[in-house]
Amino acid sequence: MADYTAWGPLAPLIGEWEGESGLDLSFHNAEGKTGDTKYLEKITMKPFGPVDNGAQHLYGLDYRMAAWRQGEENPFHTEVGYWLWDGDAGEVMRCFMVPRGSTILAGGSAQAGDKSFFMEATVGDETYGILSNKYLAEKARTWKYVCTVTVSDDGTWSYDETTSYHHAIGGEIAHTDHNTLHKVADV
């Protein structure tokens, strides 16, 4: 088995994962109101690194995720991106984009052995920020993103995340997602 010590708190996330207990609370345009959606999620996290930015050394996970509503063939949500660890600075980061035309770079403090860590991003912040395409900036402007990751002793991990945005029809929305993931394969 490979030694992933350099990946710090991200090391337990390496692999292929599935979670069937996903719960998404978001604005449903068809109904014109907020509602719950249960979902199945699959994530692949492949290690890479180091990536050197001068004196900074990052170790990361290249990730791909997709989520399906129960009973549907095609995913309703996908993401691509990176989870990054800067051991010297004690920073964990997640940078990703969704095919709706949004990108997020979230970050927070962590220690190498942490089993839980928190990341956030705020629109307009040049360090940990959020970008949207013109349509979304007008109709559903995301202004805050927060995510807590917790690794359990049973080999699973879970996340709780909230994407706060102003929806042109629904007003202020706190779009939340939660899931617990189980390893299905090593990478």
CYANA upper distance limits for C-alpha pairs under 8 A (distance plus 0.5 A):
  4 TYR  CA      8 GLY  CA      8.16
  4 TYR  CA     11 ALA  CA      6.23
  5 THR  CA     11 ALA  CA      7.35
  6 ALA  CA     11 ALA  CA      8.44
  6 ALA  CA     59 TYR  CA      7.23
  6 ALA  CA     87 GLY  CA      8.02
  7 TRP  CA     11 ALA  CA      5.54
  7 TRP  CA     59 TYR  CA      6.00
  7 TRP  CA     60 GLY  CA      7.29
  7 TRP  CA     85 TRP  CA      6.61
  7 TRP  CA     87 GLY  CA      8.39
  7 TRP  CA    112 ALA  CA      8.25
  8 GLY  CA     85 TRP  CA      7.23
  8 GLY  CA     87 GLY  CA      7.34
  8 GLY  CA    111 GLN  CA      7.73
  8 GLY  CA    112 ALA  CA      4.52
  8 GLY  CA    113 GLY  CA      6.74
  8 GLY  CA    114 ASP  CA      8.46
  9 PRO  CA     85 TRP  CA      8.29
  9 PRO  CA    110 ALA  CA      8.03
  9 PRO  CA    111 GLN  CA      7.46
  9 PRO  CA    112 ALA  CA      5.60
  9 PRO  CA    113 GLY  CA      6.10
  9 PRO  CA    114 ASP  CA      6.00
  9 PRO  CA    115 LYS  CA      7.06
  9 PRO  CA    116 SER  CA      8.46
 10 LEU  CA     14 ILE  CA      7.71
 10 LEU  CA     60 GLY  CA      8.33
 10 LEU  CA     61 LEU  CA      8.24
 10 LEU  CA     83 TRP  CA      8.13
 10 LEU  CA     84 LEU  CA      8.30
 10 LEU  CA     85 TRP  CA      7.57
 12 PRO  CA    151 VAL  CA      7.80
 12 PRO  CA    155 GLY  CA      8.39
 13 LEU  CA     45 MET  CA      7.20
 13 LEU  CA    157 TRP  CA      8.02
 14 ILE  CA     44 THR  CA      8.32
 14 ILE  CA     45 MET  CA      5.58
 14 ILE  CA     46 LYS  CA      6.49
 14 ILE  CA     47 PRO  CA      7.05
 14 ILE  CA     61 LEU  CA      7.71
 14 ILE  CA    186 ASP  CA      7.88
 14 ILE  CA    187 VAL  CA      7.68
 15 GLY  CA     44 THR  CA      6.46
 15 GLY  CA     45 MET  CA      5.75
 15 GLY  CA     46 LYS  CA      6.97
 15 GLY  CA    183 LYS  CA      7.14
 15 GLY  CA    184 VAL  CA      8.22
 15 GLY  CA    185 ALA  CA      6.43
 15 GLY  CA    186 ASP  CA      5.06
 15 GLY  CA    187 VAL  CA      5.49
 16 GLU  CA     42 LYS  CA      7.96
 16 GLU  CA     43 ILE  CA      6.30
 16 GLU  CA     44 THR  CA      4.92
 16 GLU  CA     45 MET  CA      6.77
 16 GLU  CA    183 LYS  CA      6.28
 16 GLU  CA    184 VAL  CA      6.12
 16 GLU  CA    185 ALA  CA      5.53
 16 GLU  CA    186 ASP  CA      6.60
 16 GLU  CA    187 VAL  CA      7.19
 17 TRP  CA     42 LYS  CA      6.14
 17 TRP  CA     43 ILE  CA      5.59
 17 TRP  CA     44 THR  CA      6.79
 17 TRP  CA    181 LEU  CA      6.23
 17 TRP  CA    182 HIS  CA      5.85
 17 TRP  CA    183 LYS  CA      4.95
 17 TRP  CA    184 VAL  CA      5.93
 17 TRP  CA    185 ALA  CA      7.67
 18 GLU  CA     40 LEU  CA      7.80
 18 GLU  CA     41 GLU  CA      6.01
 18 GLU  CA     42 LYS  CA      5.02
 18 GLU  CA     43 ILE  CA      6.93
 18 GLU  CA    181 LEU  CA      5.64
 18 GLU  CA    182 HIS  CA      5.91
 18 GLU  CA    183 LYS  CA      7.05
 18 GLU  CA    184 VAL  CA      7.21
 19 GLY  CA     40 LEU  CA      6.20
 19 GLY  CA     41 GLU  CA      5.66
 19 GLY  CA     42 LYS  CA      7.17
 19 GLY  CA    179 ASN  CA      6.79
 19 GLY  CA    180 THR  CA      6.05
 19 GLY  CA    181 LEU  CA      4.80
 19 GLY  CA    182 HIS  CA      6.64
 20 GLU  CA     39 TYR  CA      6.85
 20 GLU  CA     40 LEU  CA      4.89
 20 GLU  CA     41 GLU  CA      6.96
 20 GLU  CA    179 ASN  CA      8.13
 20 GLU  CA    180 THR  CA      8.25
 20 GLU  CA    181 LEU  CA      8.30
 21 SER  CA     38 LYS  CA      7.45
 21 SER  CA     39 TYR  CA      7.13
 21 SER  CA     40 LEU  CA      7.22
 21 SER  CA    179 ASN  CA      6.19
 21 SER  CA    180 THR  CA      7.05
 22 GLY  CA     38 LYS  CA      5.99
 22 GLY  CA     39 TYR  CA      5.26
 22 GLY  CA     40 LEU  CA      6.54
 22 GLY  CA     41 GLU  CA      7.53
 22 GLY  CA    177 ASP  CA      7.61
 22 GLY  CA    178 HIS  CA      6.09
 22 GLY  CA    179 ASN  CA      4.77
 22 GLY  CA    180 THR  CA      7.64
 23 LEU  CA     36 ASP  CA      7.22
 23 LEU  CA     37 THR  CA      6.26
 23 LEU  CA     38 LYS  CA      5.14
 23 LEU  CA     39 TYR  CA      6.67
 23 LEU  CA    177 ASP  CA      6.19
 23 LEU  CA    178 HIS  CA      5.95
 23 LEU  CA    179 ASN  CA      7.07
 24 ASP  CA     36 ASP  CA      6.06
 24 ASP  CA     37 THR  CA      5.48
 24 ASP  CA     38 LYS  CA      6.76
 24 ASP  CA     39 TYR  CA      7.91
 24 ASP  CA    175 HIS  CA      7.88
 24 ASP  CA    176 THR  CA      6.29
 24 ASP  CA    177 ASP  CA      5.04
 24 ASP  CA    178 HIS  CA      7.28
 25 LEU  CA     34 THR  CA      7.35
 25 LEU  CA     35 GLY  CA      6.10
 25 LEU  CA     36 ASP  CA      5.03
 25 LEU  CA     37 THR  CA      6.91
 25 LEU  CA    175 HIS  CA      6.06
 25 LEU  CA    176 THR  CA      5.67
 25 LEU  CA    177 ASP  CA      6.97
 26 SER  CA     34 THR  CA      5.80
 26 SER  CA     35 GLY  CA      6.27
 26 SER  CA     36 ASP  CA      7.16
 26 SER  CA     37 THR  CA      8.47
 26 SER  CA    173 ILE  CA      7.93
 26 SER  CA    174 ALA  CA      7.78
 26 SER  CA    175 HIS  CA      5.16
 26 SER  CA    176 THR  CA      7.21
 27 PHE  CA     32 GLY  CA      7.65
 27 PHE  CA     33 LYS  CA      5.99
 27 PHE  CA     34 THR  CA      4.56
 27 PHE  CA     35 GLY  CA      6.77
 27 PHE  CA    170 GLY  CA      7.67
 27 PHE  CA    173 ILE  CA      7.72
 27 PHE  CA    175 HIS  CA      7.86
 28 HIS  CA     32 GLY  CA      6.34
 28 HIS  CA     33 LYS  CA      6.08
 28 HIS  CA     34 THR  CA      6.16
 28 HIS  CA     35 GLY  CA      6.86
 29 ASN  CA     33 LYS  CA      7.39
 32 GLY  CA    169 ILE  CA      8.15
 32 GLY  CA    170 GLY  CA      7.69
 33 LYS  CA    170 GLY  CA      7.25
 37 THR  CA     69 ARG  CA      7.29
 38 LYS  CA     69 ARG  CA      6.56
 38 LYS  CA     70 GLN  CA      6.92
 39 TYR  CA     67 ALA  CA      6.67
 39 TYR  CA     68 TRP  CA      5.81
 39 TYR  CA     69 ARG  CA      5.01
 39 TYR  CA     70 GLN  CA      6.13
 40 LEU  CA     67 ALA  CA      5.99
 40 LEU  CA     68 TRP  CA      5.71
 40 LEU  CA     69 ARG  CA      7.03
 40 LEU  CA     70 GLN  CA      7.32
 41 GLU  CA     65 MET  CA      7.59
 41 GLU  CA     66 ALA  CA      6.22
 41 GLU  CA     67 ALA  CA      4.79
 41 GLU  CA     68 TRP  CA      6.97
 42 LYS  CA     65 MET  CA      6.10
 42 LYS  CA     66 ALA  CA      6.04
 42 LYS  CA     67 ALA  CA      7.03
 43 ILE  CA     63 TYR  CA      7.38
 43 ILE  CA     64 ARG  CA      6.16
 43 ILE  CA     65 MET  CA      4.81
 43 ILE  CA     66 ALA  CA      7.22
 44 THR  CA     62 ASP  CA      8.40
 44 THR  CA     63 TYR  CA      5.93
 44 THR  CA     64 ARG  CA      5.93
 44 THR  CA     65 MET  CA      7.07
 45 MET  CA     61 LEU  CA      5.91
 45 MET  CA     62 ASP  CA      6.12
 45 MET  CA     63 TYR  CA      5.07
 45 MET  CA     64 ARG  CA      7.50
 45 MET  CA    187 VAL  CA      8.16
 46 LYS  CA     61 LEU  CA      5.56
 46 LYS  CA     62 ASP  CA      5.62
 46 LYS  CA     63 TYR  CA      6.94
 46 LYS  CA    187 VAL  CA      6.76
 47 PRO  CA     59 TYR  CA      8.05
 47 PRO  CA     60 GLY  CA      6.22
 47 PRO  CA     61 LEU  CA      4.96
 47 PRO  CA     62 ASP  CA      6.88
 48 PHE  CA     59 TYR  CA      6.66
 48 PHE  CA     60 GLY  CA      5.85
 48 PHE  CA     61 LEU  CA      6.57
 48 PHE  CA     62 ASP  CA      7.68
 49 GLY  CA     58 LEU  CA      7.00
 49 GLY  CA     59 TYR  CA      5.12
 49 GLY  CA     60 GLY  CA      6.60
 50 PRO  CA     57 HIS  CA      6.32
 50 PRO  CA     58 LEU  CA      5.83
 50 PRO  CA     59 TYR  CA      5.46
 50 PRO  CA     60 GLY  CA      8.17
 51 VAL  CA     57 HIS  CA      6.14
 51 VAL  CA     58 LEU  CA      5.53
 51 VAL  CA     59 TYR  CA      6.95
 52 ASP  CA     56 GLN  CA      6.15
 52 ASP  CA     57 HIS  CA      5.18
 52 ASP  CA     58 LEU  CA      6.92
 53 ASN  CA     57 HIS  CA      6.93
 53 ASN  CA     58 LEU  CA      8.47
 56 GLN  CA     86 ASP  CA      7.79
 56 GLN  CA     88 ASP  CA      8.24
 57 HIS  CA     86 ASP  CA      6.78
 57 HIS  CA     87 GLY  CA      8.24
 57 HIS  CA     88 ASP  CA      8.39
 58 LEU  CA     84 LEU  CA      6.78
 58 LEU  CA     85 TRP  CA      6.01
 58 LEU  CA     86 ASP  CA      5.48
 58 LEU  CA     87 GLY  CA      8.02
 59 TYR  CA     84 LEU  CA      6.25
 59 TYR  CA     85 TRP  CA      5.75
 59 TYR  CA     86 ASP  CA      7.32
 60 GLY  CA     82 TYR  CA      6.95
 60 GLY  CA     83 TRP  CA      5.93
 60 GLY  CA     84 LEU  CA      4.76
 60 GLY  CA     85 TRP  CA      6.56
 61 LEU  CA     82 TYR  CA      5.95
 61 LEU  CA     83 TRP  CA      5.57
 61 LEU  CA     84 LEU  CA      7.00
 62 ASP  CA     80 VAL  CA      8.43
 62 ASP  CA     81 GLY  CA      6.61
 62 ASP  CA     82 TYR  CA      5.26
 62 ASP  CA     83 TRP  CA      7.31
 63 TYR  CA     80 VAL  CA      6.32
 63 TYR  CA     81 GLY  CA      5.95
 63 TYR  CA     82 TYR  CA      6.22
 63 TYR  CA     83 TRP  CA      7.92
 64 ARG  CA     78 THR  CA      8.08
 64 ARG  CA     79 GLU  CA      6.37
 64 ARG  CA     80 VAL  CA      5.19
 64 ARG  CA     81 GLY  CA      7.25
 65 MET  CA     78 THR  CA      5.99
 65 MET  CA     79 GLU  CA      5.74
 65 MET  CA     80 VAL  CA      7.08
 66 ALA  CA     75 PRO  CA      6.53
 66 ALA  CA     76 PHE  CA      8.27
 66 ALA  CA     77 HIS  CA      6.26
 66 ALA  CA     78 THR  CA      4.81
 66 ALA  CA     79 GLU  CA      7.10
 67 ALA  CA     75 PRO  CA      5.67
 67 ALA  CA     76 PHE  CA      6.60
 67 ALA  CA     77 HIS  CA      5.79
 67 ALA  CA     78 THR  CA      6.90
 68 TRP  CA     72 GLU  CA      6.82
 68 TRP  CA     73 GLU  CA      7.77
 68 TRP  CA     74 ASN  CA      6.96
 68 TRP  CA     75 PRO  CA      4.80
 68 TRP  CA     76 PHE  CA      6.13
 68 TRP  CA     77 HIS  CA      7.67
 69 ARG  CA     75 PRO  CA      7.59
 69 ARG  CA     76 PHE  CA      7.26
 77 HIS  CA     98 VAL  CA      8.24
 78 THR  CA     98 VAL  CA      6.67
 78 THR  CA     99 PRO  CA      7.64
 79 GLU  CA     96 PHE  CA      7.05
 79 GLU  CA     97 MET  CA      6.27
 79 GLU  CA     98 VAL  CA      5.36
 79 GLU  CA     99 PRO  CA      7.80
 80 VAL  CA     96 PHE  CA      6.07
 80 VAL  CA     97 MET  CA      6.29
 80 VAL  CA     98 VAL  CA      7.37
 81 GLY  CA     94 ARG  CA      7.97
 81 GLY  CA     95 CYS  CA      6.06
 81 GLY  CA     96 PHE  CA      4.52
 81 GLY  CA     97 MET  CA      6.86
 82 TYR  CA     94 ARG  CA      6.27
 82 TYR  CA     95 CYS  CA      5.83
 82 TYR  CA     96 PHE  CA      6.78
 83 TRP  CA     92 VAL  CA      7.90
 83 TRP  CA     93 MET  CA      6.07
 83 TRP  CA     94 ARG  CA      4.81
 83 TRP  CA     95 CYS  CA      6.90
 84 LEU  CA     92 VAL  CA      6.23
 84 LEU  CA     93 MET  CA      5.41
 84 LEU  CA     94 ARG  CA      6.66
 85 TRP  CA     90 GLY  CA      8.13
 85 TRP  CA     91 GLU  CA      6.50
 85 TRP  CA     92 VAL  CA      5.23
 85 TRP  CA     93 MET  CA      6.94
 86 ASP  CA     90 GLY  CA      6.30
 86 ASP  CA     91 GLU  CA      5.67
 86 ASP  CA     92 VAL  CA      6.93
 87 GLY  CA     91 GLU  CA      7.18
 87 GLY  CA    111 GLN  CA      8.12
 87 GLY  CA    112 ALA  CA      7.32
 90 GLY  CA    109 SER  CA      6.10
 90 GLY  CA    110 ALA  CA      5.74
 90 GLY  CA    111 GLN  CA      6.13
 90 GLY  CA    112 ALA  CA      7.97
 91 GLU  CA    107 GLY  CA      7.32
 91 GLU  CA    108 GLY  CA      6.11
 91 GLU  CA    109 SER  CA      5.11
 91 GLU  CA    110 ALA  CA      6.13
 91 GLU  CA    111 GLN  CA      8.31
 92 VAL  CA    107 GLY  CA      6.11
 92 VAL  CA    108 GLY  CA      6.05
 92 VAL  CA    109 SER  CA      6.66
 92 VAL  CA    110 ALA  CA      6.75
 92 VAL  CA    117 PHE  CA      8.48
 92 VAL  CA    119 MET  CA      7.89
 93 MET  CA    105 LEU  CA      7.54
 93 MET  CA    106 ALA  CA      6.09
 93 MET  CA    107 GLY  CA      4.67
 93 MET  CA    108 GLY  CA      7.07
 93 MET  CA    119 MET  CA      7.40
 94 ARG  CA    104 ILE  CA      8.22
 94 ARG  CA    105 LEU  CA      6.28
 94 ARG  CA    106 ALA  CA      5.77
 94 ARG  CA    107 GLY  CA      6.84
 94 ARG  CA    119 MET  CA      8.22
 95 CYS  CA    103 THR  CA      7.86
 95 CYS  CA    104 ILE  CA      6.02
 95 CYS  CA    105 LEU  CA      4.72
 95 CYS  CA    106 ALA  CA      6.78
 96 PHE  CA    103 THR  CA      6.20
 96 PHE  CA    104 ILE  CA      6.04
 96 PHE  CA    105 LEU  CA      7.19
 97 MET  CA    101 GLY  CA      7.80
 97 MET  CA    102 SER  CA      6.08
 97 MET  CA    103 THR  CA      4.75
 97 MET  CA    104 ILE  CA      6.90
 98 VAL  CA    102 SER  CA      6.12
 98 VAL  CA    103 THR  CA      7.14
101 GLY  CA    132 SER  CA      6.33
101 GLY  CA    133 ASN  CA      5.80
101 GLY  CA    136 LEU  CA      8.33
102 SER  CA    130 ILE  CA      7.91
102 SER  CA    131 LEU  CA      6.14
102 SER  CA    132 SER  CA      4.93
102 SER  CA    133 ASN  CA      6.96
103 THR  CA    130 ILE  CA      6.39
103 THR  CA    131 LEU  CA      5.77
103 THR  CA    132 SER  CA      7.09
104 ILE  CA    121 ALA  CA      7.51
104 ILE  CA    128 TYR  CA      8.15
104 ILE  CA    129 GLY  CA      6.50
104 ILE  CA    130 ILE  CA      5.13
104 ILE  CA    131 LEU  CA      7.04
105 LEU  CA    121 ALA  CA      6.88
105 LEU  CA    127 THR  CA      8.31
105 LEU  CA    128 TYR  CA      5.63
105 LEU  CA    129 GLY  CA      5.97
105 LEU  CA    130 ILE  CA      7.07
106 ALA  CA    119 MET  CA      5.98
106 ALA  CA    120 GLU  CA      5.24
106 ALA  CA    121 ALA  CA      5.06
106 ALA  CA    128 TYR  CA      5.44
106 ALA  CA    129 GLY  CA      7.14
106 ALA  CA    145 TYR  CA      8.00
106 ALA  CA    146 VAL  CA      8.21
107 GLY  CA    118 PHE  CA      8.08
107 GLY  CA    119 MET  CA      4.92
107 GLY  CA    120 GLU  CA      5.98
107 GLY  CA    121 ALA  CA      7.36
107 GLY  CA    128 TYR  CA      6.60
108 GLY  CA    117 PHE  CA      7.97
108 GLY  CA    118 PHE  CA      6.30
108 GLY  CA    119 MET  CA      5.00
108 GLY  CA    120 GLU  CA      7.12
109 SER  CA    117 PHE  CA      7.88
109 SER  CA    118 PHE  CA      7.84
109 SER  CA    119 MET  CA      8.24
110 ALA  CA    114 ASP  CA      7.01
110 ALA  CA    117 PHE  CA      6.54
110 ALA  CA    118 PHE  CA      8.44
115 LYS  CA    149 VAL  CA      8.48
115 LYS  CA    150 THR  CA      6.24
115 LYS  CA    151 VAL  CA      5.48
115 LYS  CA    152 SER  CA      7.74
116 SER  CA    148 THR  CA      7.54
116 SER  CA    149 VAL  CA      5.92
116 SER  CA    150 THR  CA      4.79
116 SER  CA    151 VAL  CA      6.70
117 PHE  CA    148 THR  CA      6.22
117 PHE  CA    149 VAL  CA      5.99
117 PHE  CA    150 THR  CA      7.31
118 PHE  CA    146 VAL  CA      7.85
118 PHE  CA    147 CYS  CA      6.20
118 PHE  CA    148 THR  CA      4.92
118 PHE  CA    149 VAL  CA      7.00
119 MET  CA    146 VAL  CA      6.25
119 MET  CA    147 CYS  CA      5.78
119 MET  CA    148 THR  CA      7.01
120 GLU  CA    128 TYR  CA      7.48
120 GLU  CA    144 LYS  CA      7.96
120 GLU  CA    145 TYR  CA      5.95
120 GLU  CA    146 VAL  CA      4.77
120 GLU  CA    147 CYS  CA      6.83
121 ALA  CA    125 ASP  CA      7.89
121 ALA  CA    128 TYR  CA      5.17
121 ALA  CA    129 GLY  CA      5.31
121 ALA  CA    130 ILE  CA      6.97
121 ALA  CA    144 LYS  CA      6.34
121 ALA  CA    145 TYR  CA      5.64
121 ALA  CA    146 VAL  CA      7.07
122 THR  CA    128 TYR  CA      6.95
122 THR  CA    129 GLY  CA      5.43
122 THR  CA    130 ILE  CA      6.58
122 THR  CA    143 TRP  CA      6.17
122 THR  CA    144 LYS  CA      5.08
122 THR  CA    145 TYR  CA      6.96
123 VAL  CA    129 GLY  CA      5.64
123 VAL  CA    130 ILE  CA      5.24
123 VAL  CA    131 LEU  CA      7.49
123 VAL  CA    142 THR  CA      7.60
123 VAL  CA    143 TRP  CA      5.28
123 VAL  CA    144 LYS  CA      6.81
124 GLY  CA    129 GLY  CA      6.59
124 GLY  CA    130 ILE  CA      7.54
125 ASP  CA    129 GLY  CA      5.27
125 ASP  CA    130 ILE  CA      8.14
130 ILE  CA    142 THR  CA      7.81
130 ILE  CA    143 TRP  CA      7.72
130 ILE  CA    144 LYS  CA      8.22
132 SER  CA    136 LEU  CA      6.43
132 SER  CA    137 ALA  CA      6.26
132 SER  CA    141 ARG  CA      7.87
132 SER  CA    142 THR  CA      8.10
133 ASN  CA    137 ALA  CA      6.62
134 LYS  CA    138 GLU  CA      6.88
135 TYR  CA    139 LYS  CA      6.53
135 TYR  CA    140 ALA  CA      8.39
136 LEU  CA    140 ALA  CA      5.32
136 LEU  CA    141 ARG  CA      6.12
137 ALA  CA    141 ARG  CA      4.94
137 ALA  CA    142 THR  CA      7.94
138 GLU  CA    168 ALA  CA      7.96
139 LYS  CA    166 HIS  CA      8.21
139 LYS  CA    167 HIS  CA      6.26
139 LYS  CA    168 ALA  CA      5.41
140 ALA  CA    165 TYR  CA      6.62
140 ALA  CA    166 HIS  CA      5.90
140 ALA  CA    167 HIS  CA      4.79
140 ALA  CA    168 ALA  CA      6.67
141 ARG  CA    165 TYR  CA      5.72
141 ARG  CA    166 HIS  CA      5.77
141 ARG  CA    167 HIS  CA      7.19
142 THR  CA    163 THR  CA      7.34
142 THR  CA    164 SER  CA      6.30
142 THR  CA    165 TYR  CA      4.50
142 THR  CA    166 HIS  CA      7.03
143 TRP  CA    163 THR  CA      8.36
143 TRP  CA    164 SER  CA      6.47
143 TRP  CA    165 TYR  CA      5.95
143 TRP  CA    166 HIS  CA      8.15
144 LYS  CA    162 THR  CA      8.48
144 LYS  CA    163 THR  CA      6.40
144 LYS  CA    164 SER  CA      5.58
144 LYS  CA    165 TYR  CA      7.44
145 TYR  CA    161 GLU  CA      7.83
145 TYR  CA    162 THR  CA      6.26
145 TYR  CA    163 THR  CA      5.01
145 TYR  CA    164 SER  CA      6.74
146 VAL  CA    161 GLU  CA      6.00
146 VAL  CA    162 THR  CA      5.91
146 VAL  CA    163 THR  CA      7.17
147 CYS  CA    159 TYR  CA      7.28
147 CYS  CA    160 ASP  CA      6.17
147 CYS  CA    161 GLU  CA      4.63
147 CYS  CA    162 THR  CA      7.06
148 THR  CA    159 TYR  CA      6.04
148 THR  CA    160 ASP  CA      5.84
148 THR  CA    161 GLU  CA      6.86
149 VAL  CA    157 TRP  CA      7.67
149 VAL  CA    158 SER  CA      6.31
149 VAL  CA    159 TYR  CA      4.97
149 VAL  CA    160 ASP  CA      7.24
150 THR  CA    157 TRP  CA      6.09
150 THR  CA    158 SER  CA      5.85
150 THR  CA    159 TYR  CA      6.78
151 VAL  CA    155 GLY  CA      7.78
151 VAL  CA    156 THR  CA      6.71
151 VAL  CA    157 TRP  CA      4.76
151 VAL  CA    158 SER  CA      7.04
152 SER  CA    156 THR  CA      5.96
152 SER  CA    157 TRP  CA      6.18
155 GLY  CA    182 HIS  CA      7.66
155 GLY  CA    183 LYS  CA      7.94
156 THR  CA    180 THR  CA      7.23
156 THR  CA    181 LEU  CA      6.06
156 THR  CA    182 HIS  CA      5.49
156 THR  CA    183 LYS  CA      7.38
157 TRP  CA    180 THR  CA      6.16
157 TRP  CA    181 LEU  CA      5.94
157 TRP  CA    182 HIS  CA      7.62
158 SER  CA    178 HIS  CA      7.73
158 SER  CA    179 ASN  CA      6.03
158 SER  CA    180 THR  CA      4.61
158 SER  CA    181 LEU  CA      6.47
159 TYR  CA    177 ASP  CA      8.34
159 TYR  CA    178 HIS  CA      6.08
159 TYR  CA    179 ASN  CA      6.38
159 TYR  CA    180 THR  CA      7.29
160 ASP  CA    176 THR  CA      7.81
160 ASP  CA    177 ASP  CA      6.41
160 ASP  CA    178 HIS  CA      5.12
160 ASP  CA    179 ASN  CA      7.66
161 GLU  CA    176 THR  CA      6.11
161 GLU  CA    177 ASP  CA      5.87
161 GLU  CA    178 HIS  CA      7.04
162 THR  CA    174 ALA  CA      6.63
162 THR  CA    175 HIS  CA      5.96
162 THR  CA    176 THR  CA      4.86
162 THR  CA    177 ASP  CA      7.03
163 THR  CA    174 ALA  CA      6.44
163 THR  CA    175 HIS  CA      5.57
163 THR  CA    176 THR  CA      6.89
164 SER  CA    172 GLU  CA      7.82
164 SER  CA    173 ILE  CA      6.24
164 SER  CA    174 ALA  CA      5.06
164 SER  CA    175 HIS  CA      6.55
165 TYR  CA    172 GLU  CA      6.43
165 TYR  CA    173 ILE  CA      5.94
165 TYR  CA    174 ALA  CA      7.18
165 TYR  CA    175 HIS  CA      8.26
166 HIS  CA    170 GLY  CA      8.16
166 HIS  CA    171 GLY  CA      5.91
166 HIS  CA    172 GLU  CA      5.03
166 HIS  CA    173 ILE  CA      6.59
167 HIS  CA    171 GLY  CA      5.32
167 HIS  CA    172 GLU  CA      6.62
167 HIS  CA    173 ILE  CA      7.22
